[in-house]
Amino acid sequence: MRTTITIDDELLIDAKELTGLQETSAIVKKALTLLVQNEAARRLALLGGTEPDFRSAPRWRPDEQ
């Protein structure tokens, strides 16, 4: 999909230097991918501990036979 966006010049320069990516489209794609991953992880973390009947899985320890 093609779109037109306005990006802060200094921010784009910093992103290019930090990532080594030179194409603006590659930087935008990387940024969107990381945004989606970050948001998904945040939402998953918010679900933590919401299952009151959940029993922890038994752990195997090498010293226990």
SVG drawing of the C-alpha trace seen along z (x, -y; Angstrom):
<svg xmlns="http://www.w3.org/2000/svg" viewBox="-11 -17 36 58">
<polyline fill="none" stroke="black" stroke-width="0.4" points="0.0,0.0 1.3,-3.4 0.8,-6.3 2.3,-9.8 3.6,-10.6 5.5,-13.5 8.6,-12.3 10.8,-14.5 14.1,-14.8 16.3,-14.4 14.4,-11.4 14.8,-9.7 18.5,-10.5 18.8,-8.9 16.9,-5.9 19.1,-5.4 22.2,-5.7 21.0,-3.4 19.6,-0.6 21.9,-0.8 18.8,-0.9 19.0,-3.6 15.6,-3.2 12.8,-5.2 10.3,-2.5 12.4,0.1 12.6,-2.0 8.9,-2.7 8.2,1.1 10.6,1.9 9.0,-0.7 5.5,0.5 6.6,4.1 8.2,3.2 5.1,1.2 2.8,4.1 5.1,6.5 5.4,4.1 1.6,3.6 0.9,7.3 3.4,8.0 1.9,5.3 -1.6,6.6 -0.4,10.2 1.3,8.9 -2.0,7.3 -3.6,10.7 -1.1,12.2 -2.6,13.6 -6.2,13.3 -7.0,17.1 -7.9,17.7 -8.1,21.5 -4.8,22.0 -2.4,24.4 1.3,24.0 2.9,26.7 5.1,29.1 8.8,28.4 11.4,31.1 14.6,30.5 17.8,32.5 18.3,33.2 14.8,34.8 14.3,38.3"/>
</svg>
